[in-house]
Amino acid sequence: MHAIVCIKQVPDSTNVRINPETNTLMREGVESILNPFDEYALEEGLRLHDAGARLSVISMGPPQAAAVLREALARGADDAYLLSDRAFAGADTLATGYALSCAIKKIDPNPDLILFGKQAIDGDTAQVGPGVAETLGLPLLAYVRDLSVSKDGAFTATVAMDDGDEVVEGRLPAVMTVVKEAHTPRFAPLSGAIAARRAKITTWSAKDVEADTARCGLNGSPTKVVRIFPPPVKGNAERIDARKDASRAAEAVIAKLAEKGIVRK
């Protein structure tokens, strides 16, 4: 069995800054981390790896994105691939899904399972996993919180729904997105961290994965970011302490909202 986990390097969400002139994220001096949702997808892949599956990880980004791939290798992944090319710059979710699909087909034309985190914390679209499933013509199962796979490729997955959990049975191959209610991500052992520092990460360009550059990056992105900005900070806030008397605090909040005409008393 071969599982592939797609991971992403994102800016630490507590330190996001916007360039007011270019309306783009300012990454200089901002710590980058492994997308938190992808950690849960990686853990599901590692659990399959513990049972004997081959586990590959792939990411698309600038050269420094290799850091999150080394983190995945340190935790136990077998091999890592980085898609890094100026042709991929500015990609929306459609172009990203296309580029990842090209790379996945190069890694393995017939992978058994492709895993994603539910979404990335910088875009919050939850669209790339479904986009890869559509591009590769594979069935999609979203919001997986528990997964078991038998040796013959049959799987049982618990899926988080709005009104509770649903148990789904099926057969691989498939694409799945994983929620943070899944198994707790493991830490990398010291031996794994040391080995990952020396491990080879295969880096591919658009040409290497035979991607059509007209479908990559800005060229292949039908959606454009016209403007991006942090919400303005509003002053003159008033703090109402509800620790001693919650009922009185609630009345005070309602009174303030009524003053503004937001609610009627």
N, C-alpha and C positions, 0 to 999 in steps of 0.2 A: 504493500500500500504506500502511496506517495501523497503526502499532504503539503500544500504550499500556503504559507501565511503571508499576507500583504501587510506591511507595517509602514508607518509614516513618522518622520521627524517633524515636530511642531514647536513653535515658540512656547515657552512657559507662559500659560495664560495669565499669570499674575503680573507679567512684565511686558505685555503687548503695548507697543507704541506705533502711532500712525504718522507717516511723513505727510505734513499738510500740503506739500507742493505736488507730490506724485500720487497721493492717496494709496500708498502701498505700505505693507508692514515694514517696520525698521528692525532688521534682524541683527545689525551690528551691536555688539555688547549685550544682546539678549540671550539668555540661556535657552538652549533647545533641548527637548526631552522626547522620549518615546511617547507617542500618542497614548494616553491612558487606556482608552478603549481597546487599543491593539494589544495591550498586555494580556487581556482576557482571551483574545483570539489566539495569541501565542501560547498561552497556558493550555488551551484545548488541544493545540497541535502537539505540545510537549507531552501531554497525557497519552496521545496516540503514539508518539515516539517511544514512550516508556513501554508500550505494548508491542513494539517492533516495527512501527512505520518509519519510513524515511521522511524527514522534515526539512523543507527548504523555506527560506525567507527571502522576500524581495521588497525593495523600496524604490521609489522614484524621487529624486531630489538632487541638490548640489552635492559635491564631493563630501562635505562634512556629514551628510546623512549616513555615511558609513558607520558612524558612531552607534546608531540604533541597531544596525545589523550586527555589529560586534556584541552588543548587549544580548541579542537573540542567540548568537553563537555561544556566548558565555553560559547562557541558561540551558543549552543542550541541542540547538538546531544543528543539522548536519552541514548545510552549505548556504551561502548568502549571495544575493545578486543585487547590484545597484544599477538603476537606470539613470544615467546622468548625461545630459546633452542640452545645449542651448535650445535645440529644437523643441524640447519639452517645456520650456519656460512659459509661464502665463497660462498653463492649461486649466480649463474648467473641469468639471467632473466627467463630462463626456470624453474629452481628449485624454484625461488621465486614465479612465477606464480602458480606452482603446490601446494606449501605450502599454499598460500593465498586461492586457490580454496578449499583445504581441510577444512580450517577454515570457509570459507563462507558457505559451505554445512552444517557445524555444527551449525552455527548461524541460518541459515534458508535454508532448502533444496530447497525452491522455492522462492528466492527473486525476487522482481519485477524489480529492477534496481540496477546495480553495477556501480559506478562512479570512475574514476581515473583522475588525472591530466594528461595532454598530455605526460609529461615525468618528470623524476627527474633530478635536476641540477647536481647531482654528476656523473650519468652515461650517461644521454642524449640519451638513446636508444629508448624510447617510445615503448617498447616491452612488458612490464608486463601486461598492460591492454588487449591488443590483445591476449596474452598468456592465461590469465584467461578465456577470452571468448572462446577460442579454447578448453581448458581443460573442461569447464563446458558445452560445446556444445550450447552456446548462441550466438545470432547475435551480431555483433559489429558495433558501429557507432563512428567513430573517429573525432576529431577536432570540437566538438560541441561548439558553442558560445552562443546559446540561446535554451531553452527547455521549453516546456509546455506539461503537461500531464493531461488528463481528468480522471474522476473517473472510467471510464470503461477500463482504461489502454491504450487508444490511445494516441499517442504522436506526436507532431510536433517539429522538431529540425532544427535549422539553423546551417549549417556546413560550416566551413571556408575552401575554396578550393584555389588552386593557382591562379585561374583567377576570383575569386569572391566568393560569398556565394551561397549555394544551400539549398533549403528547402526540408527536408525529412519527410515523414509521415510514421508511422508504429504503431505497438502494442508491448507492453512489454510482456514478459521480454526481457531485453537487457543489454549489457555492453556498456558504453560510456566513451570516454576520452574527457576532457574539456580543451579548450585553454584559454590563459590569456585575450583574447578579450571578455570573457564572463562577467557576472555581477561582480561589484566590491565587494570583500569580506568584510563582516561586522566585526566590532570590538566586542569583548566580553564585555557585560555589567558587572558592578562591582558585581552584584548579581550572575551572572553566574560564574564569576571567583572564588567567594567565595564557591559556591556550588561545583564547579569542584575540588577544593582542597580536599574536603571530599568524593568525589564520588568514588565508587568502580570500578576498572578496572579489568576485567577478564583476567587472564594470562594463556595461554595454551602452552603446549609443543608439540612436534611432536606426542607423544603418545596420548595426549588428543584429537588431531584432526584426529587420525588414519591415519597419513601420513606414507608412506613407506620411511624409512630413506635412502634407496638406491636411492631415487629420490630427496633427500633434500641436501642442502648445497653443499660442494665440491663433494660429492659422486654423486650427481645428476646433476652436471654441465658439459655439454659437451664442454663449452668454458672455457679456462683458461687464466688468465692474466700472461703473461710471463715477461713483464717489463712495468713499469709505471714511468714516470719521468716528472718534470716540464720543459718546453722549456727553453733552455739556454738564459740568458740575454745578449744581444749584446750591446757593448758600442759604443762610437764614433758616436752617433746619432747627426744629425743636424736638427735644427728646422727652418722651413720656414714659416714665418708669412703671412697669406693670408688676414688678416683683412683689410689692407689698399688698396692693389691692387691684386685682385684674379688672374687676367690674368698674371701678372708678376710672381706671386708665382707659377702658373701652369707651366709656361715656365721654371722656375728654377727647379721644380721637374723633368720635362722631361729631362732637361739637365743633372741632376744628374744620372737619370736612364740610359741615353745614355752613360755616362762615364763608367758605370758598364757593359755596353753591354746588358742591359736588354731590351731596346727599341732602335729603330732607329729614329733619328730626321728627 
